[in-house]
Amino acid sequence: MATPQVIPLSAIAAQSVNVVVSRQVLRLDVRQRSTGLFMDVWCNGTQVLCGVLCRDRTWIVRDGHFGLPGDLAFLDLEGTTDPSYEGLGARYVLTYAEGQDAA
């Protein structure tokens, strides 16, 4: 398995980022709510996930039939707290691991 790719995020409450991973174009919509950080995932222009709660070290996609040969996860670099927007890009990093198949 290759080294996980870090996907750059900013410490803002709502953002969309476009990134190419495993020859797939992803759009990630990340937004902070009072109940946690949530993500929508688009793959090659098709929405494949909506409103996924982001947790520390927990796979986001979790199923190979969405067309990704890998998965996304947030990592808390200072502990094991679930991510919040204030620490995005510093304390909390979003990673993509190719070859990860949680299905």
C-alpha positions as CSV (number, residue, x, y, z in Angstrom):
1,M,0.0,0.0,0.0
2,A,1.3,3.5,-0.9
3,T,1.9,6.3,1.6
4,P,-1.4,8.1,2.3
5,Q,-1.9,11.4,0.4
6,V,-2.7,14.4,2.5
7,I,-5.5,16.5,1.1
8,P,-5.1,20.2,2.0
9,L,-7.9,21.8,3.9
10,S,-8.2,25.3,5.5
11,A,-9.5,26.1,9.0
12,I,-12.8,27.5,7.7
13,A,-16.3,26.2,8.6
14,A,-17.5,25.4,5.1
15,Q,-15.4,24.6,2.1
16,S,-15.2,22.6,-1.2
17,V,-11.9,21.2,-2.4
18,N,-11.2,19.4,-5.7
19,V,-8.4,16.8,-5.7
20,V,-7.2,14.0,-8.0
21,V,-6.7,10.6,-6.2
22,S,-6.1,7.3,-7.9
23,R,-6.9,8.9,-11.3
24,Q,-10.4,9.9,-9.9
25,V,-11.5,13.6,-9.6
26,L,-13.0,14.1,-6.2
27,R,-14.9,17.1,-4.9
28,L,-15.1,17.2,-1.1
29,D,-17.7,19.5,0.5
30,V,-16.7,19.9,4.2
31,R,-18.9,21.7,6.7
32,Q,-19.1,22.2,10.4
33,R,-22.4,21.8,12.1
34,S,-23.2,22.0,15.8
35,T,-23.2,18.2,15.9
36,G,-19.8,17.7,14.2
37,L,-17.9,18.0,11.0
38,F,-19.6,16.5,7.9
39,M,-18.5,15.7,4.4
40,D,-20.2,15.1,1.0
41,V,-18.1,13.2,-1.6
42,W,-18.4,13.6,-5.3
43,C,-16.4,11.3,-7.7
44,N,-16.0,12.3,-11.3
45,G,-19.0,14.6,-11.0
46,T,-21.4,12.1,-9.4
47,Q,-22.3,12.5,-5.7
48,V,-21.5,9.2,-4.0
49,L,-21.9,10.2,-0.3
50,C,-23.8,12.9,1.5
51,G,-23.6,14.1,5.1
52,V,-21.0,11.6,6.4
53,L,-20.0,12.4,10.0
54,C,-16.2,12.8,10.1
55,R,-14.5,10.9,13.0
56,D,-10.9,10.6,14.0
57,R,-9.2,7.6,12.3
58,T,-12.5,6.3,10.8
59,W,-12.9,5.6,7.1
60,I,-15.3,7.9,5.3
61,V,-16.2,6.0,2.1
62,R,-16.1,2.4,3.5
63,D,-17.4,0.7,0.3
64,G,-15.6,0.0,-2.9
65,H,-18.6,0.1,-5.1
66,F,-18.5,3.9,-5.1
67,G,-15.6,3.8,-7.6
68,L,-12.7,4.7,-5.4
69,P,-9.8,2.2,-5.0
70,G,-9.1,3.6,-1.6
71,D,-10.6,5.6,1.3
72,L,-10.4,8.9,3.2
73,A,-9.9,9.4,6.9
74,F,-9.2,12.3,9.2
75,L,-6.2,12.0,11.6
76,D,-5.8,14.0,14.9
77,L,-2.1,14.7,15.1
78,E,-2.4,15.7,18.8
79,G,-4.6,13.0,20.2
80,T,-7.8,11.2,19.3
81,T,-10.4,13.9,19.1
82,D,-12.9,14.0,16.3
83,P,-12.1,16.8,13.8
84,S,-13.6,20.4,14.0
85,Y,-13.0,23.1,11.5
86,E,-10.7,25.2,13.7
87,G,-7.9,22.7,13.5
88,L,-8.3,21.6,9.8
89,G,-4.9,21.6,8.0
90,A,-3.0,21.7,11.3
91,R,-4.2,19.4,14.1
92,Y,-6.6,17.5,11.9
93,V,-5.4,16.3,8.5
94,L,-7.5,14.6,5.8
95,T,-5.7,11.6,4.2
96,Y,-6.4,9.4,1.2
97,A,-5.0,5.9,1.3
98,E,-5.0,4.0,-2.0
99,G,-5.6,0.3,-1.8
100,Q,-7.6,0.7,1.4
101,D,-10.8,-1.3,1.0
102,A,-13.0,-1.2,4.0
103,A,-15.8,-3.1,2.3
